[in-house]
């Protein structure tokens, strides 16, 4: 027997309904009752970081990373919606792909990742 994938990401929110609506509207992540969001198959990185990492704010215990297939158009859509987007060419490489960062309305860090094309 083996784990076949991540079955869910669960976290506390000050306003869970509003936050779920934000994720649905801006990122396309949906949840209707107990009907789970169906995502595309692809790589998932499971990586604990050192307690003193500066990869995301130390006030947050976690950061979620979402795969995207066209980072530039996705970032344009987010910017048009008034969402602050951070990019840094130092984050990108042909081996790992391209990255951007945003925060949800409750300040949770979100990394957007466009994997490299094979």
N, C-alpha and C positions, 0 to 999 in steps of 0.2 A: 504494500500500500504506500501511496505517496500523496502529498498535497498536490492538487491540480490547479490551484490558482487562489487569488484573494477573493473571498466571498463578500467582503464589505469593509467599509471604513466608517467607524462610528466615533463621534466626538460631541462634546457638550457645546451648546450654543445659547446665547442670551435670548434669541428669538428664532427658534428652530424653523418655524413656518416661513418667516421672511427670508432666512438664510437659504432654505431649500429652494424658494422661488428665485433667488438671485443666481444660484448655481444652475438652475434650469434655464433661466433667461439668457445668461451670459456665457455659460460653458456647455449647455446642452445636457447636463447631468440631470436625469429625471428619476423620480420615485413616486409611483402612484399606489398608495396603500402599501401592500406588500409585493407589488409587481416591480422587480428590480430593473435597474438600468442595464441594458444590454450593450456591452462595449465590444469594440473590435479586438480580435486576438492580436497579440503582440508581446513584446518583451515587457517585463515588470522587474524593476530593481527593488530588492528588499535589503536595506543597508542601515544598520544602526550607526550613528555618528558619535564621536567623542562628546562628552558632556559639555565641553567648552568650545564646541564648533562655532565659527562665525558665519557658517553657510546660510543660516537664517537667524532671526532675532532670538536672543537667549530667553526672552519672555514667553516664548512658545515652545512646547514640547515636541511638536511635529511640523512637518511640511509635506503637503501632498504634491505629487508630480503627475500631470496629465500629459499623455501623448497627443500630439496634433499632427495632421498631415500637410498643412500649409500654414506655417507659422506667420508669415508676413500678412496674409489676408486675415487670419484670426486676430492678430494684434491690431490691425486696422479697425476691425469691428469693435474690439474692446475700447480702443481710443475714442472712436465715434460715440460710444456709450458713456464717455467721461471717466473711464477706468484708467488709473495711472499704470503705466507699463514701464518696466525697467529691463533694459538689455545691456549686455557688455560683451564685446567681441572676444574678450579673454575667456568667456564661458564656453565658446563654440570651438569645435574641432571636427575635422573630417571623420575621425574615429568615433566620436560620441554624438555628434549632431549639433543642433542649435537650441538655445535656451532663452527664456524670458521669465520675468517674475511679475506677479501681481499679488494683491491681497483682497480677500473677501471683505464684506462690510464689517465684520467683527475683527478684522486685523489678522486673520489666519493667512500665513504665507502659502502661495500656490506657485509652483514652478510649471511652466509649459515647455514641453520637449518635443522637438521635431527630430526623430531618429535619423541617422544617416541613410541615404539611399544606397541599397545594395548594388 
